[in-house]
Each structure stands twice: as C-alpha cells, then as structure tokens.
C-alpha cells in the first residue's frame, strides 16, 4: 500500500520533451563536450514531476504532459541519442537523489534502462524482456497504426543498438530475468514477476 512507482524513462523523456519544446537543438545537447546538470536543466526548462496515484507525472511550465506525448518516437530517440553521447553520471546522481528522497517513506519501484548503474544498492533487479517480434507488435499497437510494422522494426533495432552502445541493459548478481513474450497483458506480466519472486526469493 505504501509503494510508489518511478518511471526513470519518463522523467528522462520529460526532459527531452522540454528541450524540444524550448527550441534547443538536441544535437548541441549530444555534443560529447557538453556537461549536463539535469537539475539545473529542469529548472531552466521549468520541468517538474509529482507523485500522483502512486505514479510519477511530468509537468512542463505547470502543464501536465500526456503519456502519448512522453512516449513519442521523437522523445525515445532523443533519450537514446543523449544517453549515448553525454556523461550520464550527472543523470544517475540526479536519479539516486530522487530515489533516496522517497525511500525513507515509501517502498520504491523504479523502471529505468540502466538501473544497475543508476542505483547499484537496489534490493532486487528485475530484468523484463520479450522477443523482438512481440516488442514490434506491442509498439505498433501502442502507436495505433501511426507507423508501419517495418518502420517500428527499424526504430526498435536502431534503438537497441543505441542502448547496447550506451551500455544499457546491464545485469548483476541480484538480477531476476523474466521473459514476458507469452504474456497477453501488463497484468499477466506483473503476475508472472510476482509469482517468480514469491516462489524463489
């Protein structure tokens, strides 16, 4: 009952959304010589996040950003470009401070691409995966046919390469790997994860 969910990817995408809305050139942000202080950047771009209904919600200039805006292809690609080319330790420190600020009062469930590096002292690390074809199908459905299957495939393959080059998807000795390819819903995936934890840990 006292658990909250922090979507690290959404916070990251929220920053990218604010950068794009402000007119700042993403290519300048991804210059390898650039040192990004995410806290200062969020202040400058008036980005904030709030816990609502046990979830993190993103605000820009006091306006709540809808999930479909946060989850846009433009933001996803922007996140990967930034993560691949800048010193991510600033972002990791920022994320750790967020987690620590809530951990004294809540159980924290965090979703993030490079969680092993962001928060190495986590109690459990659950690595959720699915087949490429299943991920393509789910993303296609998420975008309601806005992009073709081939476009989605190319996006995912390109983003996977960016993730690999950026060092994402690391595991550790506490990693619990869960393949949800056969699961038909988020609820079914969650149940599979919970059952694995209950039966093995």
Secondary structure, 3 states (H helix, E strand, C coil): CCEEEEEHHHHHHHHHHHHHHHCCCHHHHCCCCCCCCHHHHHHHHCEEEEEECCEEEEEECCEECCHHHHCCHHHHHHHHHHHHHCCCHHHHHHHHHHHHHHHCCCEEEEECCCHHHHCCCCCCEEEEECCHHHHHHHHHHHCCCCCCHHHHHHHHHHHHHHHHHHCCCCCCCCEEEEECCCCCCHHHHHHHHHHHHHHHC
